Amino acid sequence: MPTPDSYTVGWICAVHVEIVAARAFLDEVHDDLDEVPVNDTNSYILGRIKKHNIVIASLPHGKYGLVSATSVARNMAHTFTNVRIGLMVGIAGGVPSKRHDIRLGDIVVSSPGNGAGGVLQYDYGKTIQGKRFVRTGHLNSPPDVILGAVSVLRAQYEEDGNGISKTIETTLATKKRLQSKYGRPEQATDRLYLATYDHRGSTEATCMAVCDSNETVPRPPRSEHDDETTIHYGLVASANQLMKDANIRDKLSEEEDVLCFEMEAAGLMDQFPCMVVRGICDYSDTHKSDAWQGYSAMAAAAYARDLLAKITPNKVIAERKLGEILFAG
């Protein structure tokens, strides 16, 4: 039976659909530990992907944000002292723009660039006269061993296609209970509304039923040579608040080249160096819906699985233990 020291990769999720997707892509699910330290409030899913033993933890039900993510990471590092690399895998609100044709079901991978390490904590910044965003904090980049694997996987995808959609279909074929919630929704439900057009009706009403399709941004279908699920590499914006303002979304896109918004990664990057992988489930505006959450969580988990396949176990063991980073000094 595996012991806590058997696990070298930590995988953190924020919401229910993310942990379901993570578990679905394990090659093998391990038994729970007989004992966990009493001061560790996390619950874990243990398993294997390829040659890596994985420990998966989720934020407590109903709790979100940077502080909760940090607490989960610290508890994991205390209990699983041999964890060396981390993944933050789940869903986020996308930021489509002229530079980035981001659509629902696509994936964003945090990557250094534009003077940032891959994650921007945008409430570190402030607006000044003229309302230009000013960044006042910097977060660390993902570990080089993961960034190297990203480069190799990106080259493979460019030549052969990523096959993410097919991977999800194959996985769901063996997990029929998940098909309706985690399968790919109809493409017609992927609507990008003009930034000036807010959701009509109650929050429970679907946009397909109450919003005007004439207020959408026209976007041509992707070509037959494009992947159904496209991977985007760049900056993830993170803060303790849900982004639902399309005008602020577009402003941060223009000034910082942000690709998506989420609420946990900035609580991890400086203390729990990891790669952030996000499936796009909405467009960070008032037109939010749960329809794409399941599929987008599956897409992010499928990418994370492919990424781990490009990292050899000896390279993971060569990394510094995350507990040594978290508890240094």
Stockholm file with secondary structure:
# STOCKHOLM 1.0

chainA/1-329         MPTPDSYTVGWICAVHVEIVAARAFLDEVHDDLDEVPVNDTNSYILGRIKKHNIVIASLPHGKYGLVSATSVARNMAHTFTNVRIGLMVGIAGGVPSKRHDIRLGDIVVSSPGNGAGGVLQYDYGKTIQGKRFVRTGHLNSPPDVILGAVSVLRAQYEEDGNGISKTIETTLATKKRLQSKYGRPEQATDRLYLATYDHRGSTEATCMAVCDSNETVPRPPRSEHDDETTIHYGLVASANQLMKDANIRDKLSEEEDVLCFEMEAAGLMDQFPCMVVRGICDYSDTHKSDAWQGYSAMAAAAYARDLLAKITPNKVIAERKLGEILFAG
#=GR chainA/1-329 SS CCCGGGCCEEEEECSHHHHHHHHHTCSEECCCCSCCCTTCCCCEEEEEETTEEEEEEECCTTCCSHHHHHHHHHHHHHHCTTCCEEEEEEEEEECCCSSCCCCTTCEEEECCBTTBSSEEETTSSEECTTCCEECCCCCCCCCHHHHHHHHHHHHHHHHHCCCHHHHHHHHHHTCGGGHHHHSCCCGGGCCCBCTTCCCCSCTTSCHHHHSCGGGBCCCCCCCTTSCSSCEEEEEEEECSSCCCCHHHHHHHHHHHCEEEEESSGGGTTTTSCEEEEEEEEECSSSCCCSTTHHHHHHHHHHHHHHHHHTSCHHHHHTSCCHHHHHTCC
#=GC SS_cons         CCCGGGCCEEEEECSHHHHHHHHHTCSEECCCCSCCCTTCCCCEEEEEETTEEEEEEECCTTCCSHHHHHHHHHHHHHHCTTCCEEEEEEEEEECCCSSCCCCTTCEEEECCBTTBSSEEETTSSEECTTCCEECCCCCCCCCHHHHHHHHHHHHHHHHHCCCHHHHHHHHHHTCGGGHHHHSCCCGGGCCCBCTTCCCCSCTTSCHHHHSCGGGBCCCCCCCTTSCSSCEEEEEEEECSSCCCCHHHHHHHHHHHCEEEEESSGGGTTTTSCEEEEEEEEECSSSCCCSTTHHHHHHHHHHHHHHHHHTSCHHHHHTSCCHHHHHTCC
//
